[in-house]
């Protein structure tokens, strides 16, 4: 799934800079998003602890850091299919269904074609039924839902987020929906995934590397990715407006709020124990470079690096950006 703020384009550079100083050990990514950084560092041998306050990215992290450990044994036995391949085939032969998802995001809003929305609805109902019957555990349930969200994103009539749909059908939206599992990690390392605020996760233990990649502007992930989050929570809320955002209370991250962001950073740092801090931010972010330098210098000597990154945009303009990486190493 496309996720704004993703650091996929910086991974090799990021790894090179961090591993030169701390070549192995524990790696904490408390703003883990959909697990791009965490899964990459885990594949390089780090013991990764990842977290997020939203359920959708938390489920993605389970799928990308722990999926290889789960085999859906009870479900495979119940459905009388041979393996996970047979499970995917089962999803893709389900009879289309109508319901809340179709009504809100195909009938009223052009996020999905009718045909695709009905297939997604059928998968969604089936996963919820299996969970209610105890045929899947928490992690398996997370993998099923994350894979559904990832699969539906491939046929969504959007420019990358769910804040708006396109006026005309995008070519990807006219493709047929197919359920596919998120590709599991190829290694045998086990990651730890937490659905909790960063300030809680960093208190759990000492980490060799603490990687902080908080939101740096006022865009709230809970709004821009409201539909994936609703699917992850298995809700059918009342929604409003052209975006179909749920009429439920939602609070942005404190890092989305100018008067709170710097204080929140200090709170996290005061409650964490690390050998190396890597703070990944944009120079045009809510916290100014001057405030970041001043704050981080209280915890050690600050080294600065600039990494090439592609920023999120819906316009036909260059997305090449320089992301600032601040390193603070305890000696």
N, C-alpha and C positions, 0 to 999 in steps of 0.2 A: 504494500500500500504506500502511496506517495504521502509523505508526512512533512509538513513544513518545519524547518529547523533541523532537518536530517543532516547528519555529518558524513554520509556515505562517501562523498567526493573528497573528504579529507582523511579517510581512515589510514591509508598507508603513511602519510606524513605524520599524522597523530601518533601512530604506533612507533614510528622511527624516533620521534622526539622523546616519548615517554619511556620506551624500552631501553634507550641508551642510559637512562638514569636508574630505572627499576626494571630489570629484565624479566622478572617473574614475581609471583606472589599473589596477594589478594587485591582485587580491583573493585571499587565501589562506584556504581553509576546510579545515583539516587533520582536523577531526572532521566530515566532510561528510555522514555518514548517507546517506539516499537522494537527496540532491542538491537539496532544496527551496530552501535559502538560495542555494547556488551557482548554480543555474539562474535564480533570480530576479535576482540581481545581474548575471549574464551578459546577461540580456535587457535590462538597463539600460545595457549598454555596457562593463562591467568585464571585464578579462582574468582569468578565474577559474582558479585551481589548487585542485583539490579532492582530498581523500584519505580513506581509512578503512582500518582494519586487517582488517575482515571483507570477504570476497569478494562477498557479496550486495549490500551498499550500494555497493561499488566498481563493480559491474556496473550498478546503477541510475544512478550518476553518469555512466558512459559513455553510457548511453541518453539521459539528460536534458541532457548537456552536449555530446555529440559525434554523436548519432545521425544528424543531417541529412547528415553527411559520408559515410555508408555506404549502399550501394545493393544489396548481396547479388547482384552481377552473376553470379558463378559459380553460385550456388545457383539463381537464377532461370533461368539457361540450362539447368542440369541438370534441373530439374523441368518445364521447358517451360511456365512460367507467364508472364504478361505483365509483372507488376510486383509491388510489395510487397503490394498488395491481393490479388493472386492467391496470394501466399505465405500470407497469413492464411487464405484460403479453403482452401488445401491442408491446413493444420493442422487446420482444423475439419471436414475430411472423413476424417481418419485413422481407421482401425479401432481401437476400444478394445483395450487390452492389459492383461494382468495382470503381477504382479511384486512386487518389494520394496515399492514405494510403496503399492500397493493393500493388500498384506498387513499392513503396519505401521500405516497411517493411515486405512484404511477397514474392514478385517476386524477388527483388534484394537482400534482406537481410532476414535472417531467424529469425526475431523477433516474427513472428506469422505464424501459418499455414494459408494456403489459405482460408479455410473455416471460421476460426475465424476472419481473417482480413476483409473478406467481410461482416461479421455480424457487426463488429465494424464500418466499413465504413458506413453501412446503418444507424446505430444509430447516428453517427456523423452528417450525412447529415440531418437527421430528426430534431435533436436538433437545428441545425443552421437555418433550415427552420422555426421552431416554433418561434425562437427569432426574425427573420426578419419580421414575421407576427404579432409580438406583443402579442403572446399567453402566454408568460412567462415574468415575471419581472426579474430584475437583479439577485436577490437572488435565484429564482427558476432556472434560467439559470445556475447559478453557481453550484447548487446542481445536476442538470442533468449532467453537464460535469464532476464534481468531481466523481460522481457515475459511469460514463462511464470509466473514467481513473482507478478507483479502480477495476472495473469489468474486464477491459482488462488486468490489472496487474496480475490477478490471472491465466491468460493463456499465459503470456509472456514467451518467450524462453530465459530468462535471469537469471543471478545469483543474481539479486536484484536491479541493476540499468540498465539504458539504454545506458551505454557507450559501451557495446558490447553484442552480442547475442552468445548463446552456439553453438558449432559446431554440436553437436547431439541434437535431440529433447528431452527436459526435459519432464518428465511424466506429469507435470502440463500443459505444452504447448499443449499436445495432448488431453486434456479435451475440451469439448465443451464450447464456450463462452456463458455466461448467464449474461444479464444485471440485476443488483441488486442495490437498493438504499443503500447508506451508512446509517448505523443504526443511526437514529436520537437520540438526547439526551432524556433521560427519564424524565427529570425535566422540569420546566416551566421557568427557568431563561433565560434571553436574553443576549447573548454575543454581543460585538461590534467587528467587523472585518474590518481591514484596509489594503489596498493595497498600502503601502508606506514604505519608509526607516525607520529604527528604530529611527534615530535621529529626524525625524519628529513626530513620534507617541509619543515619551516620552515628547514632549513639550506640548501636548494637555491638561494635567491636572496633579494634584498631585495624586500619587498612594500610597496606603498602602503598596503594595508589587511590586517592580520592579524586574522581573526575566529576566536576560540576559543570553542567551544561543547562542552566536554567533558561526559562523564557526571557527574551531580551526586549520585547516590545509589548504593546497593549493587546495583541491578538490573543484571545482566549481559546485554548485548544478545545474546551468543553463546548464552545459555540461552533467553531469551524469544523469539528468532527462530532457533532451532536448525534448524527444517525449511527455511525459505528459504535458510539458509546451507548446509545439506546439498545442496539442489538446485543451488545455485550451484557447489559443489565437485564435483558429479556423483558423489557417494559413495553407497554402500549399506551403511552401518555397522550393527553390532548396536546396538539401542536398548533402553532400559529404562524402567520406570515408566509411569504414566498419561500423562505428557507425551510419551513416546517420544523422550527426549533421547539422542543418540548416546553410546555407551560409549567415547568418545575423550577424550584429555586436552584441556582447554580452560582457558585462563587469562584471568581477567577483566582489564579495563583497570586500570591503576594508579590511575585516577581513581575506581574503584569501591571502593578500599581506603583506609580512613580514615588510616592511618599513612603512606600513600605519596602521597596526592593533592596536597598542598601542595608537596612536593618535586618531583613531576612537573611541576607548573605552572612552578616556578622553572627547571627544566631546559629546558623549551620556550622560555621567555622569554630565558634566557641564550644560547640558540643561534639566536635569530631576529633579523631586521633589518626594521624597519617604520617607516612614517611615522605610522600610526594603529593602535593596538591596540583591538579591541572584544572585551571578555570578557563572555560571556553566561552567566549562572548564576542559580540560585535561592537565595533567602535561607535556605532550610531545607536547603541542600546540605551535603555532607560538609565542604567548606572553609567556615569561618565568614566572614560579611561582614567581621569585624574582621581576620582573617588575609588576606583578599583585598585589603583596603585597604592593609594594611601591605606586602604583597608587591608590589602594583602601583605603589605610591608610589616604589619604587626605580627605576622606569623612566620616570617623568614625573609630571606633575600629573594626578590622577584626577578625572574628572567622572562623576557618577552619573545614570542615567535608569532609570525603571521602565516596563516595557512590559506591556500586557495580554496574557495568554496563556491557552490552555486546556490544562491539564495532563491527563495520562493517568489514567484511572480505569476500573474495571469496575463501579463502583457507580452507582446512580441519585442522584448528588449533584452539586453544582455543581463545574464544572471550571475556573472562572475563577480565575486566579492572576496575581500580579504577578511578572514576571521582571526581574531586575536586570541592567542593561547598564552596564558600566564602560568608559569611554573613556580611553585614555592617548595623548596626541599628542606626538610628538617635535617640538621647535621648532628 
